[in-house]
Amino acid sequence: MSFIDRIRDRMADGWETAYRWASIRISAAGLTIFSVLAAFPGLVSEMWNALPPPLRDRLPDNFGYVVAAVIFAGTIAGRLHKRKDRNDG
């Protein structure tokens, strides 16, 4: 058995269509956001300073944690939501 075959045996049923699952799409979006922020650490400060002061004052201090929590909650909700066009449950 080749290395690739062993990996395929360990994949979830229907992994070939995983790109259509909402949980995968939300996770990929979150990974993209946090990867860009990790690659360009000054970007957060620039974006924050570009916001108008009245909007900045309305956002909570822990806004980054709120964004992360929303992404993770969206992942869970996307995975649990049953869609008619899905064949994985």
SULPE-V856131 format. One record per residue. N is the residue number from 0. RES is the residue in one small letter. PHI is phi in whole degrees, 0 to 359 (NA if undefined). PSI is psi as a letter, one per 30 degrees, with the letter a starting at -180 (NA if undefined). Layout:
N;RES;PHI;PSI + N;RES;PHI;PSI
This chain:
0;m;NA;k + 1;s;281;l + 2;f;301;e + 3;i;297;e + 4;d;297;e + 5;r;295;e + 6;i;293;e + 7;r;299;e + 8;d;294;f + 9;r;268;f + 10;m;283;l + 11;a;294;l + 12;d;299;k + 13;g;78;g + 14;w;297;f + 15;e;296;f + 16;t;254;g + 17;a;299;f + 18;y;298;f + 19;r;270;f + 20;w;286;k + 21;a;300;e + 22;s;296;e + 23;i;290;e + 24;r;295;e + 25;i;293;e + 26;s;298;e + 27;a;295;e + 28;a;296;e + 29;g;297;e + 30;l;298;e + 31;t;296;e + 32;i;300;e + 33;f;288;f + 34;s;292;e + 35;v;296;e + 36;l;293;e + 37;a;289;e + 38;a;286;e + 39;f;233;i + 40;p;297;f + 41;g;286;f + 42;l;297;e + 43;v;297;e + 44;s;297;e + 45;e;297;e + 46;m;294;e + 47;w;296;e + 48;n;290;f + 49;a;282;f + 50;l;289;k + 51;p;296;k + 52;p;307;e + 53;p;298;e + 54;l;289;e + 55;r;301;e + 56;d;292;f + 57;r;276;f + 58;l;278;k + 59;p;291;l + 60;d;297;e + 61;n;263;h + 62;f;301;e + 63;g;299;e + 64;y;292;e + 65;v;294;e + 66;v;298;e + 67;a;298;e + 68;a;296;e + 69;v;295;e + 70;i;296;e + 71;f;293;e + 72;a;295;e + 73;g;296;e + 74;t;297;e + 75;i;296;e + 76;a;297;e + 77;g;296;e + 78;r;285;e + 79;l;274;f + 80;h;287;k + 81;k;271;k + 82;r;251;k + 83;k;290;f + 84;d;269;g + 85;r;267;k + 86;n;247;g + 87;d;254;g + 88;g;125;NA
